[in-house]
Amino acid sequence: MTDHRWLRGRTIVYNPAPSSPVVPKPKRFHFGKIIWTALKKTCMVIGAIVLISAVLGVISASRSSRDAVPVMPKSVVLGLDMNGSIPEESGTSQYLELLNLGDKTLTFYKLLDALESAAKDDRVKALVFRVSDGGYNITQLQELREAVLNFKKSGKKTYIYSESYGGSGYGLGLYYLASAFDEIWMQPVGVVAIGGINAEMPFFKDVMAKYGVEAQFFQRKEYKNAMEHLTSNKMSPASREETQGLIDTLAKQLVEPIKADRQKISKTFDGLLNLGLITDEAALKDGLIDRAGYEDELFAMLRDSYKSSKTVSADYYASALAHEMSRADLLGGGESKASVAVIHVDGMIVSGSGGKSSPYGLEEDMATADDIADAIIDAAKDKKYKAIVLRVNSPGGSPSASETIARAVTWAMTEKKKPVYVSMGALAASGGYWISAGATKIYAQDATLTGSIGVVGGKVNLQGLWDKYDVHWESVSYGQNSGMMSMNTPFSASEQKQFELTLDNVYDHFISRVSKGRHMTPAQVESIAKGHVWTGQEAKVKGLVDEIGGLNDVLDQIARDNQLASRAQLSVVHLPSEDDPFAVLFSLLGVSSDLSLPQKVGAALSTVRIMHSSPRLVLDPSLPDLRG
């Protein structure tokens, strides 16, 4: 028999249990140890912050010495490559710029400032734009075109190049911009599409009826046609009148400047517009373009014409100007500036806070009322801000959310005596106008869509759909109208009465707010309300807007009000921040911050909450797609 005694205590196979169990000693409560542990962790956090700050300082310093100082040549041709609308704010990069880290973003208003400076800058000899087809904001085109015309007044030549002006079939807006330039170039085989403006709207009532679905929406008043595509099978007379009026006004704003600034086609342009799509050879012959050539040929010509000049991009030039201005301020001992808070209201206005993602999972901006109201209140309390500017690009949204923002505007003006200006972008209608009406002064572009003083609300009734597929719903309720917003039954007479009372209440409040804010009688407001959408040009005539102009015009006014020579002396801060602080930190460290899972879960929960509890009242005009 083999003796296994030598294995004892040497392997995990044979280890006898101890003769008596070991009883652990009870732990004593050490208050001092807890304090010491907390102190150590606090020191670790502070140390980490100091370390990160030091690293960022080193990176910033090294970057400053390496490439943060753009050197401008003595003679330049200023160039811009445009591909769709240009962002109005820089997002995360505005923080990186303060630390001199990351690439500087060319925002739309930095571009306008650069063009204004270039007109006076002897180093800049000419201007050249390269544009792509589609995606342009018409109000941006209007401001940009004005900037180009002002540049031309300096006597310097301007050139524009594109493969096609509206290759997708809609190029009137792009050609409107091109007509401001001295020479219009187009690549051979390109087309000029100047076929006017077209609006189309689908109507779903009949196809919904086939599946037993009924849209029950009510509007205040006849021009508030946001849900007409669901409740009708054709355009109403009021809707057709309004849409045709918008198209006629916008077309006039585009066509008349083209005729005025492009003299060689001033008498023939109407006929060319009716042709719509014009080939390269015909466009050259008819005077729509000046040269049919390739991009390399354009730049070869520029090199020959401006032999000692280098082509410099607009973003590089803007950075050089910013550096030169900072250096001048530093050498001058630091110039006193007034600060202005520009608060952005982008997208549909909704209640709550927490960012700009759509609660329905759609890729669209949301203007969250609590965030915007808090930004207004904070800016009003901060003595360094001499004025607040609301930059509104919104079709409207929730009445209660709009009222939250409007109240913050009123509080800032009355309690803190802080002037609040509104600068309207492409769209500031319905709820977007609700929050604007009480401001100190309202600015809009000619093509801004605004007004739409009205309300629409209701629900979709799916009872017929369930009946078709033998789905039977049962309900248990407490309260006669507790099932008012159920999508499984139509409105009862009692439910509809109470629901429509809420529409009347919102409409009356809207009229009252505009009446007080614009110093008009309710009857005067009613005559231009009824849900009607107006262009900025029309809104000024009707008293809904004070001035035609962009954000820079507002800043010019604030500079004058504060006895400053120009808006260049204003320190402009864009609020509220749409950036996650961790995203900024990770951007600095060069790593990704994918926080999408909790965001998606939150969005899903928001969807459930909204579908079951929110009132379906909207101040949203839902205009047809206008293409030109």
C-alpha positions as CSV (number, residue, x, y, z in Angstrom):
1,M,0.0,0.0,0.0
2,T,1.4,3.4,-1.0
3,D,2.1,5.9,1.8
4,H,0.5,9.3,1.0
5,R,1.6,11.0,4.1
6,W,4.3,13.0,2.3
7,L,1.5,14.9,0.4
8,R,0.0,16.4,3.6
9,G,0.1,20.2,3.6
10,R,1.7,20.3,0.2
11,T,-1.4,20.3,-2.2
12,I,-4.9,21.5,-2.3
13,V,-6.1,17.9,-2.6
14,Y,-5.3,17.0,0.9
15,N,-5.4,19.8,3.5
16,P,-7.1,18.9,6.7
17,A,-9.4,21.4,8.4
18,P,-8.0,23.2,11.5
19,S,-8.9,21.7,14.8
20,S,-10.9,24.8,15.8
21,P,-12.5,27.5,13.6
22,V,-10.8,30.9,13.5
23,V,-13.3,33.6,14.7
24,P,-12.5,37.1,13.2
25,K,-12.1,39.9,15.7
26,P,-15.0,42.4,15.5
27,K,-14.0,45.6,13.6
28,R,-13.9,48.7,15.7
29,F,-15.3,52.0,14.4
30,H,-12.4,54.4,13.8
31,F,-13.7,57.9,13.2
32,G,-10.2,59.2,12.6
33,K,-9.5,56.6,9.9
34,I,-12.7,57.7,8.0
35,I,-11.6,61.3,8.1
36,W,-8.1,60.3,7.0
37,T,-9.5,58.3,4.0
38,A,-11.7,61.1,3.0
39,L,-8.8,63.6,3.2
40,K,-6.6,61.3,1.1
41,K,-9.3,61.0,-1.6
42,T,-9.9,64.7,-1.7
43,C,-6.2,65.3,-2.1
44,M,-6.1,62.8,-4.9
45,V,-8.9,64.6,-6.8
46,I,-7.2,68.0,-6.3
47,G,-3.9,66.6,-7.4
48,A,-5.5,65.1,-10.5
49,I,-7.0,68.5,-11.4
50,V,-3.7,70.2,-10.9
51,L,-1.9,67.6,-13.0
52,I,-4.4,67.9,-15.8
53,S,-4.2,71.7,-15.7
54,A,-0.5,71.5,-15.9
55,V,-0.6,69.1,-18.8
56,L,-3.0,71.4,-20.6
57,G,-0.8,74.4,-19.9
58,V,2.2,72.7,-21.4
59,I,0.2,71.6,-24.4
60,S,-1.2,75.1,-24.9
61,A,2.2,76.7,-24.5
62,S,3.9,74.3,-26.9
63,R,1.1,74.8,-29.4
64,S,1.3,78.6,-29.0
65,S,5.0,78.5,-29.9
66,R,4.5,76.2,-32.7
67,D,1.5,77.1,-34.8
68,A,-1.0,79.4,-33.0
69,V,0.4,82.6,-34.5
70,P,-0.7,82.7,-38.1
71,V,1.6,84.9,-40.3
72,M,-0.2,86.9,-43.0
73,P,1.7,87.4,-46.3
74,K,2.0,90.9,-47.6
75,S,-0.3,90.2,-50.5
76,V,-3.2,87.7,-50.5
77,V,-6.2,86.5,-52.5
78,L,-8.8,85.6,-49.9
79,G,-10.6,82.3,-50.5
80,L,-13.6,80.4,-49.1
81,D,-14.8,76.9,-49.9
82,M,-18.5,76.8,-49.0
83,N,-20.4,73.6,-48.7
84,G,-23.8,74.2,-47.3
85,S,-24.8,76.4,-44.4
86,I,-22.0,77.6,-42.0
87,P,-22.5,77.0,-38.3
88,E,-23.3,80.1,-36.2
89,E,-21.5,78.9,-33.1
90,S,-18.4,76.8,-32.6
91,G,-19.6,74.4,-29.9
92,T,-16.8,72.6,-28.1
93,S,-14.1,74.4,-30.0
94,Q,-15.0,77.7,-28.4
95,Y,-13.5,76.3,-25.1
96,L,-10.5,74.8,-26.9
97,E,-9.9,78.2,-28.5
98,L,-9.8,79.9,-25.1
99,L,-7.0,77.5,-24.2
100,N,-5.4,77.9,-27.6
101,L,-6.0,74.2,-28.3
102,G,-7.6,72.4,-31.2
103,D,-8.5,73.9,-34.5
104,K,-10.4,77.2,-34.7
105,T,-13.8,76.9,-36.2
106,L,-14.9,79.5,-38.8
107,T,-18.4,80.4,-37.7
108,F,-20.7,82.4,-39.9
109,Y,-20.3,85.7,-38.1
110,K,-16.5,85.3,-37.9
111,L,-16.7,85.0,-41.7
112,L,-18.7,88.2,-42.0
113,D,-16.3,90.0,-39.8
114,A,-13.4,88.7,-41.8
115,L,-15.0,90.0,-45.1
116,E,-15.6,93.3,-43.5
117,S,-12.0,93.6,-42.4
118,A,-10.7,92.3,-45.7
119,A,-12.4,95.2,-47.6
120,K,-10.2,97.7,-45.6
121,D,-7.1,95.5,-45.5
122,D,-4.5,96.6,-48.1
123,R,-3.0,93.1,-48.0
124,V,-6.1,91.5,-49.5
125,K,-6.2,92.0,-53.3
126,A,-9.2,89.9,-54.3
127,L,-11.9,87.5,-53.1
128,V,-12.8,84.1,-54.5
129,F,-15.6,81.7,-53.4
130,R,-16.0,78.1,-54.3
131,V,-19.5,76.9,-53.7
132,S,-21.2,73.5,-53.9
133,D,-24.8,72.6,-54.7
134,G,-27.6,72.8,-52.2
135,G,-28.0,73.1,-48.4
136,Y,-27.8,76.8,-48.1
137,N,-29.9,78.9,-45.6
138,I,-31.5,81.8,-47.5
139,T,-31.1,84.2,-44.7
140,Q,-27.4,83.4,-44.5
141,L,-27.2,83.9,-48.3
142,Q,-28.7,87.4,-47.8
143,E,-26.2,88.4,-45.2
144,L,-23.3,86.9,-47.1
145,R,-24.3,88.6,-50.4
146,E,-24.4,92.0,-48.6
147,A,-20.9,91.4,-47.2
148,V,-19.6,90.6,-50.8
149,L,-21.2,93.8,-52.2
150,N,-19.6,95.8,-49.4
151,F,-16.2,94.2,-50.2
152,K,-16.6,95.2,-53.8
153,K,-17.0,98.8,-52.8
154,S,-13.3,98.8,-52.0
155,G,-12.6,98.4,-55.7
156,K,-11.2,94.8,-55.2
157,K,-12.4,92.1,-57.6
158,T,-14.5,89.1,-56.6
159,Y,-14.8,85.7,-58.2
160,I,-17.1,82.7,-57.6
161,Y,-16.8,79.2,-58.9
162,S,-19.1,76.1,-58.9
163,E,-19.5,72.9,-60.8
164,S,-23.2,73.8,-61.2
165,Y,-25.5,76.4,-59.8
166,G,-28.3,74.2,-58.7
167,G,-27.4,70.8,-60.2
168,S,-30.2,69.2,-58.1
169,G,-32.7,71.4,-60.0
170,Y,-33.0,74.2,-57.4
171,G,-30.4,76.9,-57.7
172,L,-32.1,80.3,-57.6
173,G,-30.8,81.0,-54.1
174,L,-27.2,80.0,-55.0
175,Y,-27.3,82.1,-58.2
176,Y,-28.7,85.0,-56.1
177,L,-25.4,84.8,-54.2
178,A,-23.3,84.4,-57.3
179,S,-24.8,87.5,-59.0
180,A,-23.1,89.7,-56.4
181,F,-19.6,88.7,-57.8
182,D,-17.7,90.4,-60.6
183,E,-17.0,87.1,-62.4
184,I,-19.1,83.9,-62.3
185,W,-17.3,80.8,-63.2
186,M,-18.8,77.4,-63.9
187,Q,-17.3,74.0,-64.8
188,P,-18.1,72.8,-68.3
189,V,-21.1,70.4,-68.4
190,G,-22.5,72.2,-65.5
191,V,-26.0,73.7,-65.4
192,V,-27.6,76.9,-64.0
193,A,-31.0,75.9,-62.4
194,I,-32.9,79.1,-61.8
195,G,-36.4,77.7,-62.2
196,G,-38.0,79.8,-59.4
197,I,-39.4,78.5,-56.1
198,N,-41.6,75.5,-55.7
199,A,-43.6,74.3,-52.7
200,E,-45.2,70.9,-52.3
201,M,-47.2,69.4,-49.5
202,P,-48.6,65.8,-49.2
203,F,-52.1,65.2,-47.8
204,F,-52.7,61.9,-46.0
205,K,-56.4,62.0,-45.0
206,D,-57.7,59.6,-47.6
207,V,-54.9,57.0,-47.2
208,M,-55.3,57.2,-43.4
209,A,-59.0,56.6,-43.8
210,K,-58.3,53.3,-45.7
211,Y,-56.6,52.0,-42.6
212,G,-59.2,53.3,-40.2
213,V,-57.0,56.2,-38.9
214,E,-58.5,59.6,-38.2
215,A,-56.7,62.8,-37.4
216,Q,-58.6,65.0,-34.9
217,F,-56.9,68.4,-34.8
218,F,-58.3,71.8,-34.2
219,Q,-56.6,75.1,-35.1
220,R,-56.7,78.8,-34.0
221,K,-57.1,80.2,-36.6
222,E,-57.5,79.7,-40.3
223,Y,-53.9,80.2,-41.3
224,K,-52.6,77.8,-38.6
225,N,-52.3,74.9,-41.0
226,A,-49.7,72.7,-39.3
227,M,-51.9,69.6,-39.3
228,E,-53.8,70.3,-42.5
229,H,-51.9,67.5,-44.3
230,L,-53.5,65.0,-41.9
231,T,-57.0,66.5,-41.6
232,S,-57.7,67.2,-45.2
233,N,-57.1,65.8,-48.7
234,K,-56.2,69.2,-50.3
235,M,-54.9,72.6,-49.5
236,S,-57.4,75.0,-47.9
237,P,-57.9,78.4,-49.6
238,A,-56.2,80.1,-46.6
239,S,-53.2,77.8,-46.8
240,R,-52.9,78.3,-50.5
241,E,-53.1,82.1,-50.1
242,E,-50.5,82.1,-47.4
243,T,-48.1,79.8,-49.2
244,Q,-48.4,81.6,-52.5
245,G,-47.8,84.9,-50.7
246,L,-44.6,83.6,-49.1
247,I,-43.3,82.3,-52.4
248,D,-44.1,85.5,-54.2
249,T,-42.3,87.6,-51.5
250,L,-39.3,85.4,-51.4
251,A,-39.0,85.2,-55.2
252,K,-39.1,89.0,-55.3
253,Q,-36.3,89.2,-52.7
254,L,-34.1,86.9,-54.8
255,V,-35.0,88.0,-58.4
256,E,-34.9,91.8,-58.0
257,P,-31.3,92.0,-56.6
258,I,-30.1,89.6,-59.4
259,K,-31.5,92.0,-62.0
260,A,-30.1,95.0,-60.3
261,D,-26.5,93.6,-59.9
262,R,-26.3,91.5,-63.1
263,Q,-26.9,94.2,-65.6
264,K,-26.2,92.1,-68.7
265,I,-29.3,89.9,-67.9
266,S,-31.6,92.5,-66.2
267,K,-34.0,92.5,-69.2
268,T,-33.9,88.8,-70.1
269,F,-33.8,87.2,-66.7
270,D,-37.6,86.6,-66.4
271,G,-37.5,84.6,-69.6
272,L,-34.4,82.6,-68.5
273,L,-36.1,81.9,-65.2
274,N,-39.1,80.4,-67.0
275,L,-36.7,78.1,-68.9
276,G,-35.6,76.7,-65.5
277,L,-32.6,74.5,-66.4
278,I,-29.9,76.0,-68.6
279,T,-26.8,74.3,-70.0
280,D,-23.3,75.6,-69.7
281,E,-23.0,76.9,-73.3
282,A,-26.4,78.6,-73.2
283,A,-25.7,80.1,-69.8
284,L,-22.4,81.6,-71.2
285,K,-24.2,82.9,-74.3
286,D,-27.1,84.4,-72.3
287,G,-24.8,86.1,-69.8
288,L,-25.7,84.0,-66.7
289,I,-22.0,83.1,-66.3
290,D,-18.8,84.8,-67.4
291,R,-16.5,81.8,-67.9
292,A,-17.0,78.1,-68.5
293,G,-13.8,76.7,-67.1
294,Y,-12.2,74.4,-64.6
295,E,-11.2,75.2,-61.1
296,D,-7.5,74.8,-61.9
297,E,-7.9,77.3,-64.7
298,L,-9.5,79.8,-62.4
299,F,-6.6,79.6,-60.0
300,A,-4.0,79.7,-62.8
301,M,-5.7,83.0,-63.9
302,L,-5.5,84.3,-60.3
303,R,-1.8,83.5,-60.1
304,D,-1.2,85.4,-63.4
305,S,-3.3,88.4,-62.4
306,Y,-2.0,88.6,-58.8
307,K,1.5,87.4,-59.3
308,S,2.9,88.3,-55.8
309,S,-0.2,87.2,-53.9
310,K,-0.8,83.9,-52.1
311,T,-4.2,82.4,-51.7
312,V,-5.2,82.4,-48.0
313,S,-8.3,80.6,-46.7
314,A,-10.9,82.7,-44.8
315,D,-10.5,80.7,-41.6
316,Y,-6.7,81.3,-41.6
317,Y,-7.3,85.0,-42.3
318,A,-9.9,85.2,-39.5
319,S,-7.4,83.6,-37.1
320,A,-4.7,86.0,-38.1
321,L,-7.0,89.0,-37.5
322,A,-7.9,87.6,-34.1
323,H,-4.2,87.3,-33.2
324,E,-3.4,90.8,-34.5
325,M,-6.3,92.3,-32.5
326,S,-5.2,90.4,-29.3
327,R,-1.7,91.6,-29.7
328,A,-2.8,95.2,-30.3
329,D,-5.0,95.1,-27.1
330,L,-2.1,93.7,-25.1
331,L,0.4,96.3,-26.3
332,G,-2.3,99.0,-25.6
333,G,-2.6,97.8,-22.0
334,G,-5.9,96.0,-22.5
335,E,-8.9,97.7,-23.9
336,S,-12.0,97.9,-21.8
337,K,-14.9,95.9,-23.5
338,A,-18.5,95.4,-22.8
339,S,-19.7,91.8,-22.6
340,V,-22.8,90.5,-24.4
341,A,-24.5,87.2,-23.9
342,V,-25.8,85.6,-27.1
343,I,-28.3,82.9,-26.1
344,H,-29.3,80.5,-28.8
345,V,-32.8,79.1,-29.2
346,D,-32.3,76.4,-31.9
347,G,-35.0,74.0,-32.9
348,M,-38.4,73.0,-31.5
349,I,-39.1,74.5,-28.1
350,V,-39.8,71.9,-25.4
351,S,-40.1,71.8,-21.7
352,G,-37.4,70.6,-19.3
353,S,-33.6,70.6,-19.6
354,G,-30.8,68.4,-20.5
355,G,-29.6,69.1,-24.0
356,K,-30.8,69.4,-27.5
357,S,-31.6,65.9,-28.7
358,S,-35.1,65.1,-29.8
359,P,-37.2,63.2,-27.3
360,Y,-38.6,61.2,-30.3
361,G,-35.2,60.0,-31.4
362,L,-35.2,62.2,-34.4
363,E,-32.1,64.0,-35.6
364,E,-33.3,67.5,-34.9
365,D,-32.4,70.2,-32.4
366,M,-34.5,70.8,-29.3
367,A,-34.5,74.1,-27.5
368,T,-35.1,73.1,-23.9
369,A,-36.9,75.8,-22.0
370,D,-35.3,75.4,-18.6
371,D,-31.8,75.6,-20.0
372,I,-32.6,78.7,-22.0
373,A,-34.5,80.4,-19.2
374,D,-31.7,79.7,-16.8
375,A,-29.1,81.2,-19.2
376,I,-31.2,84.3,-19.6
377,I,-31.6,84.7,-15.8
378,D,-27.9,84.1,-15.1
379,A,-26.9,86.6,-17.8
380,A,-29.3,89.1,-16.4
381,K,-27.8,88.7,-12.9
382,D,-24.2,89.0,-14.2
383,K,-23.2,92.6,-14.1
384,K,-20.5,92.1,-16.8
385,Y,-23.2,91.5,-19.5
386,K,-24.5,94.9,-20.8
387,A,-27.1,93.2,-23.0
388,I,-28.6,89.9,-23.8
389,V,-29.3,88.7,-27.4
390,L,-31.7,85.9,-28.2
391,R,-30.6,84.3,-31.4
392,V,-33.8,82.5,-32.5
393,N,-33.9,79.8,-35.1
394,S,-37.1,78.0,-34.1
395,P,-40.5,77.0,-35.6
396,G,-42.1,77.0,-32.1
397,G,-43.2,74.1,-29.9
398,S,-44.9,73.8,-26.5
399,P,-46.9,76.8,-25.4
400,S,-45.9,76.3,-21.7
401,A,-42.2,75.9,-22.6
402,S,-42.4,79.1,-24.7
403,E,-44.0,80.9,-21.8
404,T,-41.2,79.8,-19.5
405,I,-38.6,81.5,-21.8
406,A,-40.8,84.5,-22.4
407,R,-41.1,85.0,-18.6
408,A,-37.3,84.9,-18.2
409,V,-37.1,87.6,-20.9
410,T,-39.6,89.8,-19.0
411,W,-37.8,89.2,-15.7
412,A,-34.5,90.2,-17.1
413,M,-35.9,93.4,-18.6
414,T,-38.0,94.5,-15.6
415,E,-36.2,93.2,-12.5
416,K,-32.6,93.6,-13.7
417,K,-33.1,96.4,-16.3
418,K,-31.1,94.4,-18.8
419,P,-32.0,95.1,-22.5
420,V,-32.9,91.9,-24.4
421,Y,-32.6,92.0,-28.2
422,V,-33.9,89.3,-30.6
423,S,-32.0,88.3,-33.7
424,M,-34.1,86.1,-35.9
425,G,-32.5,83.6,-38.2
426,A,-34.2,81.6,-41.0
427,L,-37.3,80.8,-38.8
428,A,-38.6,82.4,-35.7
429,A,-42.3,81.7,-35.9
430,S,-45.1,80.7,-33.6
431,G,-43.5,79.8,-30.3
432,G,-40.3,81.3,-31.7
433,Y,-42.3,84.6,-32.0
434,W,-44.0,84.1,-28.6
435,I,-40.6,84.3,-26.8
436,S,-39.5,87.3,-29.0
437,A,-42.6,89.5,-28.7
438,G,-41.6,91.2,-25.4
439,A,-38.0,91.9,-26.2
440,T,-36.5,95.4,-26.2
441,K,-36.0,95.3,-30.0
442,I,-36.5,92.6,-32.7
443,Y,-34.3,92.2,-35.7
444,A,-35.0,89.9,-38.7
445,Q,-33.7,89.2,-42.1
446,D,-35.8,89.9,-45.2
447,A,-36.4,86.2,-45.7
448,T,-37.0,85.2,-42.1
449,L,-40.2,83.4,-41.6
450,T,-41.9,84.8,-38.5
451,G,-45.3,85.5,-37.0
452,S,-47.7,82.5,-37.1
453,I,-49.5,83.8,-34.1
454,G,-51.8,80.8,-33.5
455,V,-52.1,77.4,-32.0
456,V,-53.1,73.9,-33.2
457,G,-53.7,70.7,-31.2
458,G,-55.4,67.4,-31.2
459,K,-54.7,63.7,-31.5
460,V,-54.8,60.7,-33.9
461,N,-57.7,58.3,-33.4
462,L,-56.8,54.7,-34.2
463,Q,-60.2,53.1,-33.3
464,G,-61.0,52.3,-36.9
465,L,-57.6,50.6,-37.4
466,W,-58.1,48.3,-34.4
467,D,-61.6,47.4,-35.6
468,K,-60.2,46.4,-39.0
469,Y,-57.8,43.9,-37.3
470,D,-60.2,42.7,-34.6
471,V,-58.2,44.3,-31.8
472,H,-60.5,45.2,-28.9
473,W,-59.5,47.7,-26.2
474,E,-61.1,47.8,-22.8
475,S,-60.6,50.6,-20.3
476,V,-61.2,51.4,-16.7
477,S,-61.2,55.0,-15.7
478,Y,-62.1,57.6,-13.0
479,G,-63.4,60.9,-14.3
480,Q,-65.6,61.7,-17.2
481,N,-62.9,63.0,-19.5
482,S,-60.0,60.9,-18.2
483,G,-59.5,59.2,-21.6
484,M,-59.4,62.5,-23.5
485,M,-56.0,61.9,-25.0
486,S,-56.4,58.2,-25.6
487,M,-55.5,57.4,-29.2
488,N,-57.9,54.4,-29.2
489,T,-61.1,56.4,-29.1
490,P,-62.3,59.6,-30.7
491,F,-63.0,62.8,-28.7
492,S,-66.4,62.7,-27.0
493,A,-68.5,65.9,-27.1
494,S,-67.4,66.7,-23.6
495,E,-63.7,66.0,-24.2
496,Q,-63.6,68.0,-27.4
497,K,-65.3,71.0,-25.7
498,Q,-62.7,71.0,-22.9
499,F,-59.8,70.5,-25.2
500,E,-60.8,73.3,-27.5
501,L,-61.1,75.6,-24.5
502,T,-57.4,75.1,-23.9
503,L,-56.8,76.2,-27.5
504,D,-58.8,79.3,-27.0
505,N,-56.8,80.0,-23.8
506,V,-53.4,79.7,-25.5
507,Y,-54.5,81.8,-28.4
508,D,-55.8,84.6,-26.2
509,H,-52.6,84.5,-24.2
510,F,-50.6,84.7,-27.4
511,I,-52.6,87.8,-28.6
512,S,-52.2,89.4,-25.2
513,R,-48.4,88.8,-25.0
514,V,-47.9,90.2,-28.5
515,S,-50.2,93.2,-27.7
516,K,-48.1,94.1,-24.6
517,G,-44.8,93.4,-26.1
518,R,-45.4,95.3,-29.4
519,H,-47.5,98.1,-27.9
520,M,-50.5,97.3,-30.1
521,T,-54.2,96.8,-29.3
522,P,-55.5,93.2,-29.3
523,A,-57.6,94.1,-32.3
524,Q,-54.5,95.2,-34.2
525,V,-52.7,92.0,-33.3
526,E,-55.7,89.9,-34.3
527,S,-55.7,91.5,-37.8
528,I,-52.2,90.2,-38.5
529,A,-52.4,87.0,-36.4
530,K,-54.7,84.1,-37.2
531,G,-51.7,81.8,-37.6
532,H,-50.4,83.7,-40.6
533,V,-46.7,83.4,-41.4
534,W,-44.9,86.5,-42.7
535,T,-41.5,87.1,-44.1
536,G,-39.3,89.5,-42.0
537,Q,-39.8,92.1,-44.7
538,E,-43.6,91.9,-44.3
539,A,-43.4,91.6,-40.5
540,K,-41.5,94.9,-40.3
541,V,-44.3,96.7,-42.2
542,K,-46.9,95.1,-39.9
543,G,-45.1,96.1,-36.7
544,L,-44.0,92.6,-35.6
545,V,-40.3,93.4,-36.3
546,D,-38.3,96.6,-35.6
547,E,-35.4,96.3,-37.9
548,I,-34.1,94.3,-40.9
549,G,-30.6,93.0,-40.1
550,G,-28.6,90.1,-38.8
551,L,-26.8,89.4,-35.6
552,N,-23.9,91.8,-36.5
553,D,-26.4,94.6,-36.8
554,V,-27.7,93.9,-33.3
555,L,-24.2,93.9,-32.0
556,D,-23.5,97.2,-33.8
557,Q,-26.5,98.7,-32.0
558,I,-25.3,97.4,-28.6
559,A,-21.8,98.8,-29.2
560,R,-23.4,102.3,-30.0
561,D,-25.5,102.1,-26.9
562,N,-22.4,101.5,-24.8
563,Q,-20.4,104.3,-26.4
564,L,-18.0,101.9,-28.2
565,A,-16.4,102.5,-31.6
566,S,-17.5,99.2,-33.1
567,R,-18.8,95.7,-32.3
568,A,-15.1,94.6,-32.4
569,Q,-14.9,96.0,-28.9
570,L,-17.6,93.7,-27.6
571,S,-16.8,90.5,-25.8
572,V,-19.4,88.1,-27.1
573,V,-20.2,84.9,-25.1
574,H,-22.5,82.3,-26.6
575,L,-24.9,80.5,-24.2
576,P,-26.2,78.1,-23.1
577,S,-23.4,75.7,-23.7
578,E,-24.5,72.7,-25.7
579,D,-21.4,70.8,-24.8
580,D,-20.9,68.1,-22.2
581,P,-17.9,69.1,-20.0
582,F,-16.6,65.6,-20.3
583,A,-16.7,65.9,-24.1
584,V,-14.5,69.0,-23.9
585,L,-12.1,67.3,-21.5
586,F,-11.9,64.2,-23.7
587,S,-11.4,66.3,-26.8
588,L,-8.4,68.0,-25.0
589,L,-7.0,64.6,-24.2
590,G,-7.6,63.2,-27.7
591,V,-9.9,60.3,-26.6
592,S,-13.5,59.5,-27.4
593,S,-16.4,60.0,-24.9
594,D,-19.2,57.8,-26.1
595,L,-22.0,58.4,-23.6
596,S,-24.6,57.3,-26.0
597,L,-26.1,54.4,-24.0
598,P,-27.5,56.5,-21.1
599,Q,-28.5,59.2,-23.5
600,K,-30.5,56.6,-25.6
601,V,-32.1,55.2,-22.5
602,G,-33.1,58.7,-21.4
603,A,-34.5,59.4,-24.9
604,A,-36.5,56.2,-24.8
605,L,-38.0,57.1,-21.4
606,S,-38.7,60.6,-22.6
607,T,-40.6,59.2,-25.5
608,V,-42.8,57.0,-23.3
609,R,-43.5,60.0,-20.9
610,I,-44.4,62.3,-23.8
611,M,-46.6,59.8,-25.5
612,H,-48.7,59.3,-22.4
613,S,-48.8,62.6,-20.6
614,S,-48.0,65.6,-22.6
615,P,-50.8,67.9,-24.1
616,R,-50.7,67.9,-27.9
617,L,-50.8,71.6,-28.3
618,V,-48.2,73.1,-30.6
619,L,-47.1,76.5,-31.7
620,D,-45.4,75.0,-34.7
621,P,-46.2,76.3,-38.2
622,S,-45.0,73.2,-40.1
623,L,-44.5,75.0,-43.4
624,P,-44.2,73.2,-46.8
625,D,-40.8,72.6,-48.3
626,L,-39.8,75.7,-50.2
627,R,-37.1,75.1,-52.8
628,G,-35.5,77.7,-54.9
